[in-house]
Amino acid sequence: MELSKAIRKRIKYYLKEKNMNIWRLCKMAGIPCSTISTFMSGKTELLKLDTLLHICEGFGITLGEFFTEPTFDTAICENDKD
């Protein structure tokens, strides 16, 4: 699975797990809703690591916890698909 898709899937998992919506996550993470919305919709493929750290803080988890999903063990970069 492509890395950006794996990250989107994991964010969706935590949104459901924490009973949150995108707006609430933005407020908890202290980042603009447009940043998360454009990434989640697929309009942008890249998410800066510090943004992901803020997302994790919004969920109340660590980066380590975020990446414990086995999908990340085999994730590929979008540029490596060829």
RODOLUM-550576 format. One record per residue (C-alpha): residue number from 0; residue in one letter; y, z, x. Coordinates in pm, 1 decimal. Example, Ala and Ser with C-alpha at 12.3 -4.5 7.8 and 13.67 -1.06 7.14 Angstrom:
2
SITE    nr   rest          Y          Z          X
SITE     0      A     -450.0      780.0     1230.0
SITE     1      S     -106.0      714.0     1367.0
//
This chain:
82
SITE    nr   rest          Y          Z          X
SITE     0      M        0.0        0.0        0.0
SITE     1      E      350.4      -75.1      120.3
SITE     2      L      537.5      229.8      244.3
SITE     3      S      826.9      195.0       -0.1
SITE     4      K      582.4      172.1     -293.2
SITE     5      A      396.6      479.0     -167.2
SITE     6      I      724.2      672.4     -145.9
SITE     7      R      823.4      563.7     -497.9
SITE     8      K      483.1      671.5     -626.8
SITE     9      R      518.0     1011.0     -459.2
SITE    10      I      868.5     1064.7     -597.0
SITE    11      K      738.8      982.1     -946.4
SITE    12      Y      456.0     1231.5     -892.8
SITE    13      Y      698.7     1510.8     -802.8
SITE    14      L      935.3     1420.0    -1086.6
SITE    15      K      647.0     1475.3    -1325.3
SITE    16      E      508.3     1777.7    -1137.8
SITE    17      K      848.3     1951.7    -1133.6
SITE    18      N      937.3     1834.0    -1486.4
SITE    19      M     1254.5     1666.8    -1359.6
SITE    20      N     1437.3     1343.8    -1427.7
SITE    21      I     1631.5     1130.5    -1178.9
SITE    22      W     1965.4     1282.2    -1282.2
SITE    23      R     1841.1     1638.5    -1223.4
SITE    24      L     1687.8     1539.2     -889.4
SITE    25      C     2019.3     1385.6     -779.7
SITE    26      K     2203.6     1705.4     -864.4
SITE    27      M     1945.8     1924.9     -688.0
SITE    28      A     1933.5     1695.3     -383.3
SITE    29      G     2309.9     1646.4     -364.1
SITE    30      I     2287.2     1269.2     -337.6
SITE    31      P     2435.1      993.2     -555.8
SITE    32      C     2217.0      888.0     -847.9
SITE    33      S     2273.8      525.4     -750.5
SITE    34      T     2094.0      589.5     -420.8
SITE    35      I     1774.7      704.9     -589.8
SITE    36      S     1803.6      466.8     -885.0
SITE    37      T     1835.7      152.6     -673.0
SITE    38      F     1542.2      260.5     -456.6
SITE    39      M     1321.2      356.0     -751.6
SITE    40      S     1395.7       27.3     -929.9
SITE    41      G     1300.4     -171.5     -620.0
SITE    42      K     1646.9     -318.2     -572.5
SITE    43      T     1644.6     -164.6     -225.5
SITE    44      E     1335.5     -127.8      -10.7
SITE    45      L     1473.8      112.9      246.3
SITE    46      L     1537.3      482.8      212.1
SITE    47      K     1689.9      670.3      503.2
SITE    48      L     1486.3      961.6      632.0
SITE    49      D     1771.8     1206.8      581.9
SITE    50      T     1796.3     1090.7      218.6
SITE    51      L     1425.1     1155.5      176.5
SITE    52      L     1474.7     1500.1      329.3
SITE    53      H     1744.1     1573.8       67.0
SITE    54      I     1508.0     1449.8     -205.3
SITE    55      C     1241.7     1688.9      -77.7
SITE    56      E     1495.4     1972.0      -77.1
SITE    57      G     1579.0     1882.4     -436.9
SITE    58      F     1211.6     1916.5     -523.2
SITE    59      G     1186.9     2241.0     -326.3
SITE    60      I      926.7     2100.4      -86.0
SITE    61      T      910.7     2006.6      280.7
SITE    62      L      877.6     1658.1      425.8
SITE    63      G      530.2     1762.4      537.2
SITE    64      E      431.5     1842.4      180.5
SITE    65      F      573.7     1512.0       60.9
SITE    66      F      360.1     1315.4      306.2
SITE    67      T       31.5     1502.4      242.4
SITE    68      E      -79.7     1226.5        3.6
SITE    69      P     -362.3     1026.9      170.5
SITE    70      T     -192.2      701.8       66.7
SITE    71      F       47.3      750.4      357.1
SITE    72      D     -243.4      742.5      606.4
SITE    73      T     -291.6      371.5      537.2
SITE    74      A       59.7      269.2      427.7
SITE    75      I      200.6      -43.2      586.2
SITE    76      C      555.4     -153.2      656.0
SITE    77      E      678.1     -432.5      427.6
SITE    78      N      737.1     -651.3      733.8
SITE    79      D      374.1     -607.9      846.7
SITE    80      K      222.3     -772.0      535.4
SITE    81      D      178.3    -1113.0      697.3
//
